[in-house]
């Protein structure tokens, strides 16, 4: 399974910031309903928590 990480918009009272880059990662493990482990193309790994799901 692969996922695309990017296009994150954070609302703020003063400004809105948008990240327009995207990175393809591989989901290596589903920890629970809102947490996944991912692996980047360079081999490094990370744990991602999905907020608001």
C-alpha positions, -999 to +999 in steps of 0.1 A: +000+000+000+013+035-008+001+069+004+008+104-007+018+128+020+014+165+013-011+193+006-016+201+043-034+233+052-034+246+087-061+271+095-052+301+117-069+332+129-042+353+112-029+333+082-033+300+064-002+280+055-002+255+027+024+229+019+023+222-018+050+195-020+040+158-019+060+127-011+051+091-018+055+067+011+048+031+019+025+022+048+043-006+066+020-011+096-014+001+109-009+006+146-045+014+154-075+033+140-056+066+136-019+058+137+003+043+109+040+035+104+054+047+071+086+042+051+100+069+028+117+060-005+151+066+011+145+039+037+138+061+067+107+054+087+082+075+107+050+071+128+021+092+116-010+101+137-040+111+117-059+139+135-096+145+130-103+111+116 
